[in-house]
Amino acid sequence: MPWMPGRDFTLRDGHGDPELSPAGLEQADKVAERLATEGVDAIYVTTLRRTQQTAEPLARRTGIEPRVEADLREVFLGEWEGGIFRQKVVEADPVAVQMFQLESWAVIPGAEPDGEFAARVRAAVMRLAAAHPDQRVVAVTHGGVIGSVLQQAARSRGFAFANADNASISQIVVAGDRWIVRRFNDTAHLTPHFSLAGAAPI
């Protein structure tokens, strides 16, 4: 849901919790169409409603009840929650500039420390992998979390996988303690001429 000047997000447990926009709801249907025939064994969402709304069409198509994994919620942005973060980035606030230079969320006042964020995300992924050995799990989550998962898998710079597009698909394979990146920011299903027959396996 795009941020608009003068419009703040509602908060849930301190986190910005906007609903999906009409465009976001349309994208959720396209994600469901892409994934519904791919042998999904489980669906996970976070405590924030945009992930639940995104997962709903896929849950309806597959008959799988989404489960909540709270530790896949977005990075906590401290004093910049509720829509302020986007405003600060648009304005090129000096702290936002420093955040991108250092590739660290922690420069935002009151934000979740980078190490703590990475640790909770890793723990959540390992819980899902342990609960679903040799299964295909869809986790509907957030851009910061996607960036952290792929950064940890690739052992890359902090923001190397930042800014995944809304409704994109990224994929890892969990093999014990080793995470293998299979794809990042796949948006083929969002294009007007997407054909599932020509898509790569999920």
MOHUDA-V981336 format. One record per residue. N is the residue number from 0. RES is the residue in three letters. SS is DSSP state (h for helix, s for strand, l for the rest). OMEGA is omega in degrees with one decimal (none if undefined). NEAR is the number of other ideal C-beta (glycine too) atoms within 10 Angstrom. Layout:
BEGIN
<<N:RES:SS:OMEGA:NEAR> <N:RES:SS:OMEGA:NEAR>>
END
This chain:
BEGIN
<<0:MET:l:-175.7:18> <1:PRO:l:174.8:10> <2:TRP:l:177.4:18> <3:MET:l:-179.9:10> <4:PRO:l:178.8:8> <5:GLY:l:-178.9:7> <6:ARG:l:179.3:11> <7:ASP:l:174.0:14> <8:PHE:l:168.3:20> <9:THR:l:-177.2:12> <10:LEU:s:171.5:12> <11:ARG:s:-176.5:13> <12:ASP:l:177.3:10> <13:GLY:l:-178.4:12> <14:HIS:s:171.2:19> <15:GLY:s:-172.8:23> <16:ASP:l:179.2:19> <17:PRO:l:170.6:18> <18:GLU:l:172.5:13> <19:LEU:l:172.3:20> <20:SER:l:174.2:13> <21:PRO:h:177.3:8> <22:ALA:h:178.1:12> <23:GLY:h:177.3:17> <24:LEU:h:177.2:15> <25:GLU:h:177.9:13> <26:GLN:h:178.3:21> <27:ALA:h:176.7:22> <28:ASP:h:-179.9:17> <29:LYS:h:174.8:17> <30:VAL:h:179.8:22> <31:ALA:h:178.5:20> <32:GLU:h:-179.1:15> <33:ARG:h:-169.5:21> <34:LEU:h:-169.9:21> <35:ALA:l:-177.8:17> <36:THR:l:-173.7:11> <37:GLU:l:175.2:15> <38:GLY:l:179.9:11> <39:VAL:l:-179.6:18> <40:ASP:l:-178.3:12> <41:ALA:s:177.5:17> <42:ILE:s:176.8:19> <43:TYR:s:175.6:21> <44:VAL:s:176.3:25> <45:THR:l:178.8:26> <46:THR:l:-175.7:17> <47:LEU:l:-164.9:23> <48:ARG:h:179.7:15> <49:ARG:h:176.4:23> <50:THR:h:179.9:25> <51:GLN:h:177.5:17> <52:GLN:h:178.3:17> <53:THR:h:-177.5:23> <54:ALA:h:-171.1:23> <55:GLU:h:179.3:19> <56:PRO:h:178.1:20> <57:LEU:h:177.3:23> <58:ALA:h:179.9:19> <59:ARG:h:-178.1:12> <60:ARG:h:-174.4:15> <61:THR:h:-175.0:19> <62:GLY:l:179.5:6> <63:ILE:l:178.7:16> <64:GLU:l:178.7:8> <65:PRO:l:175.2:20> <66:ARG:s:-178.7:14> <67:VAL:s:169.0:14> <68:GLU:l:-171.5:22> <69:ALA:h:-175.8:12> <70:ASP:h:171.0:19> <71:LEU:h:176.4:26> <72:ARG:l:-175.4:24> <73:GLU:l:174.2:22> <74:VAL:l:-179.9:25> <75:PHE:l:-172.3:20> <76:LEU:l:172.9:22> <77:GLY:h:-177.0:17> <78:GLU:h:-178.9:13> <79:TRP:h:175.5:23> <80:GLU:l:174.8:20> <81:GLY:l:179.2:18> <82:GLY:l:-177.7:20> <83:ILE:h:-178.6:18> <84:PHE:h:-176.9:23> <85:ARG:h:178.0:17> <86:GLN:h:-179.3:18> <87:LYS:h:178.9:19> <88:VAL:h:179.4:16> <89:VAL:h:-178.5:11> <90:GLU:l:-175.9:9> <91:ALA:l:175.9:9> <92:ASP:l:-178.2:16> <93:PRO:h:178.1:10> <94:VAL:h:176.3:14> <95:ALA:h:176.9:19> <96:VAL:h:178.6:13> <97:GLN:h:178.8:12> <98:MET:h:-179.8:22> <99:PHE:h:178.9:14> <100:GLN:h:-178.9:10> <101:LEU:h:-175.9:13> <102:GLU:l:-175.5:16> <103:SER:l:173.9:15> <104:TRP:h:-167.7:23> <105:ALA:h:178.5:18> <106:VAL:h:176.8:18> <107:ILE:l:-178.3:23> <108:PRO:l:177.2:10> <109:GLY:l:-177.1:12> <110:ALA:l:178.3:21> <111:GLU:l:178.1:18> <112:PRO:l:-175.3:13> <113:ASP:h:-178.4:17> <114:GLY:h:179.2:9> <115:GLU:h:178.1:12> <116:PHE:h:-179.7:20> <117:ALA:h:-177.7:17> <118:ALA:h:-179.1:14> <119:ARG:h:177.3:18> <120:VAL:h:-179.9:23> <121:ARG:h:179.6:17> <122:ALA:h:179.7:12> <123:ALA:h:179.8:21> <124:VAL:h:-179.6:24> <125:MET:h:175.9:14> <126:ARG:h:178.9:14> <127:LEU:h:179.8:19> <128:ALA:h:179.8:18> <129:ALA:h:-179.0:9> <130:ALA:h:-174.5:13> <131:HIS:l:179.8:14> <132:PRO:l:178.2:7> <133:ASP:l:177.4:6> <134:GLN:l:-179.3:12> <135:ARG:l:-175.4:14> <136:VAL:s:171.8:17> <137:VAL:s:175.8:23> <138:ALA:s:179.5:23> <139:VAL:l:-170.9:24> <140:THR:l:-166.4:26> <141:HIS:l:-175.8:18> <142:GLY:h:179.2:16> <143:GLY:h:179.2:21> <144:VAL:h:177.5:23> <145:ILE:h:178.7:24> <146:GLY:h:-179.9:24> <147:SER:h:-179.9:27> <148:VAL:h:-177.2:24> <149:LEU:h:176.2:22> <150:GLN:h:179.0:20> <151:GLN:h:179.5:18> <152:ALA:h:-176.6:21> <153:ALA:h:-176.3:15> <154:ARG:l:-175.1:8> <155:SER:l:173.3:14> <156:ARG:l:-174.3:10> <157:GLY:l:-175.6:18> <158:PHE:l:-177.1:18> <159:ALA:l:-178.7:13> <160:PHE:l:179.9:22> <161:ALA:l:171.0:16> <162:ASN:l:170.3:11> <163:ALA:l:-179.9:21> <164:ASP:l:174.1:13> <165:ASN:l:177.4:18> <166:ALA:l:173.8:20> <167:SER:l:178.5:19> <168:ILE:s:171.0:24> <169:SER:s:-173.2:20> <170:GLN:s:168.3:15> <171:ILE:s:170.0:21> <172:VAL:s:179.5:11> <173:VAL:s:179.0:17> <174:ALA:s:-174.0:9> <175:GLY:l:178.4:7> <176:ASP:l:-177.2:7> <177:ARG:s:176.5:9> <178:TRP:s:-177.0:19> <179:ILE:s:179.0:11> <180:VAL:s:177.5:17> <181:ARG:s:177.1:14> <182:ARG:s:177.5:14> <183:PHE:s:170.1:19> <184:ASN:s:176.7:13> <185:ASP:s:-179.1:18> <186:THR:l:-177.0:17> <187:ALA:h:-178.4:16> <188:HIS:h:-178.9:20> <189:LEU:h:-178.7:17> <190:THR:l:-173.8:9> <191:PRO:l:-173.6:4> <192:HIS:l:-179.7:6> <193:PHE:l:174.9:14> <194:SER:l:-178.0:9> <195:LEU:h:-178.3:13> <196:ALA:h:-178.7:4> <197:GLY:h:-175.8:8> <198:ALA:l:174.8:14> <199:ALA:l:178.1:10> <200:PRO:l:178.6:9> <201:ILE:l:none:16>>
END
